[in-house]
Every structure is written in structure tokens, then in C-alpha cells.
Amino acid sequence: MLEDLVADQRKRVLEYAQRLRPGFSDEDLRHVHDFPDVYGDPGFQFEEGQLAGYSAARIALEAQLLARRARGVTGVQETLLTR
């Protein structure tokens, strides 16, 4: 579930950047600070912030699942992370 949210939002961020700068690639997204016309756009910053939030939630949930597994807790809902 969270993987889907992250993937969908990443696509949305990339599409938004491509509207601002045609030809913008996934690799460019990793170095977005090199493109002030994209990075400085408030709409882009909003979409990128959403992606950061989803990614942080995914990482936090994964850490909790790993910690529970390490303590031997069973029945953890790992489907939240995967499709």
C-alpha cells in the first residue's frame, strides 16, 4: 500500500517537473537543486514534500516491522509495504 503511494507520488512529481522543463528525467529528479526553475516552483515543492512524507512513513513503518520481527512478534501486516 505505501509502496503504491510512494510510486504514484514519485510519478506525479516527475510529471510536474516535466511540465516545467520538458525532457526532465528521473535522474534529474535526484539532482533537482541543479534546476532552479523546477525546484523553485511552489507547486513542485508541494508535490515533492508529499513524496518525502510518504517515503518517511514507509521507512518508519519498515523500521517498526523489523523491530517487531526481531522481538519475535508474529502476525505483522507486511502487506502495508508491498503491493
VMD Tcl script that draws the C-alpha trace (Angstrom):
set ca {
  {0.00 0.00 0.00}
  {2.69 2.53 0.96}
  {4.85 1.37 -1.94}
  {1.98 2.26 -4.26}
  {1.59 5.70 -2.67}
  {5.32 6.38 -2.99}
  {5.44 5.16 -6.60}
  {2.35 7.15 -7.61}
  {3.61 10.32 -5.94}
  {7.07 9.92 -7.49}
  {5.39 9.70 -10.90}
  {3.32 12.80 -10.08}
  {6.45 14.74 -9.06}
  {8.27 13.73 -12.24}
  {5.29 14.65 -14.44}
  {5.01 18.03 -12.72}
  {8.73 18.69 -13.30}
  {8.37 17.68 -16.95}
  {5.60 20.24 -17.41}
  {8.01 22.89 -16.15}
  {11.02 21.58 -18.07}
  {10.31 19.16 -20.93}
  {12.79 16.30 -21.03}
  {13.31 16.33 -17.27}
  {14.32 12.79 -16.29}
  {14.14 10.58 -13.23}
  {17.89 11.09 -12.86}
  {17.37 14.88 -12.94}
  {14.93 14.44 -10.07}
  {17.80 13.15 -7.94}
  {19.65 16.42 -8.60}
  {16.70 18.78 -8.69}
  {18.67 21.55 -7.00}
  {20.59 21.90 -10.26}
  {17.34 23.12 -11.86}
  {16.21 26.27 -10.03}
  {13.27 26.76 -12.41}
  {11.88 23.41 -11.25}
  {12.99 23.40 -7.63}
  {11.83 26.95 -7.04}
  {8.29 26.27 -8.22}
  {5.85 26.23 -5.26}
  {3.70 23.52 -6.84}
  {6.73 21.31 -7.38}
  {7.84 21.86 -3.80}
  {4.40 20.83 -2.57}
  {4.39 17.61 -4.62}
  {7.97 16.82 -3.60}
  {7.04 17.41 0.04}
  {4.20 14.92 -0.27}
  {6.66 12.38 -1.68}
  {9.04 13.00 1.20}
  {6.23 12.44 3.69}
  {5.11 9.16 2.10}
  {8.72 7.99 1.93}
  {9.30 8.85 5.60}
  {6.14 6.98 6.61}
  {7.28 3.94 4.65}
  {10.71 3.98 6.28}
  {9.21 4.37 9.77}
  {6.77 1.51 9.23}
  {9.51 -0.71 7.86}
  {11.65 0.02 10.93}
  {8.74 -0.90 13.20}
  {8.15 -4.15 11.31}
  {11.83 -5.07 11.56}
  {11.89 -4.28 15.28}
  {8.82 -6.42 15.90}
  {10.27 -9.27 13.89}
  {13.50 -9.03 15.89}
  {11.46 -9.34 19.10}
  {9.66 -12.38 17.70}
  {6.27 -10.74 17.27}
  {4.23 -12.64 14.70}
  {1.25 -11.71 12.57}
  {2.65 -8.36 11.47}
  {0.83 -6.87 8.48}
  {3.67 -6.54 5.97}
  {1.20 -6.02 3.13}
  {1.18 -2.33 4.04}
  {4.63 -2.01 2.50}
  {4.16 -4.09 -0.63}
  {1.73 -4.13 -3.49}
}
mol new
graphics top color blue
foreach p $ca { graphics top sphere $p radius 0.5 }
foreach p [lrange $ca 0 end-1] q [lrange $ca 1 end] { graphics top cylinder $p $q radius 0.2 }
display resetview
